[in-house]
Amino acid sequence: MFTPSQADVRRFFCSVYAKVLSGQPLDAIEKIASLWVAEHPEYHAEFADADAALERMYEVQAGVTNPFLHLSMHLSISEQCSIDQPQGIRQAVELLTARRNSLHHAHHEAMDCLGQMIWESQRAGSLPDGATYIACVQRRV
């Protein structure tokens, strides 16, 4: 299983942003990430300074969104949909996209469900429950 560190994730998104700006070629996962980076211009300053990104703390209690976590969740949902894992996520997100007339908005709703599933599995010390995750997304359709 691929388990990047917080620094790895931050370097990845900063690198993708730098490559896009300089016109460098992107590999497959970087291309997907670049689409989500483009959808979030409010985070571009964060991605432009890799050194600052490695040092910054994003406090949920202070109402500060972590752009690296946010884009990681977009990327996770994109990958889940591409392989339909957990089974049914592709259809659920497609239906939600049609209902909201926006893949971006559908992802944001699916993120709420993904985050809830991860939190519950960590709290319970159990494996993530894909069926509950899918059901949560389906309820939003």
Protein Blocks (a to p, Z undefined) as FASTA:
>chain_A
ZZddfklmmmmmmmmmmmmmnopacdfklmmmmmmmmmmmmlmmmmmmmmlmmmpccdfk
nopacfklmmmmmmmmmmmmmnopaehjlmmmmmmmmmnopaklmmmmmmmmmmmmmmmm
mmnopacdfklmmmmmmmmZZ
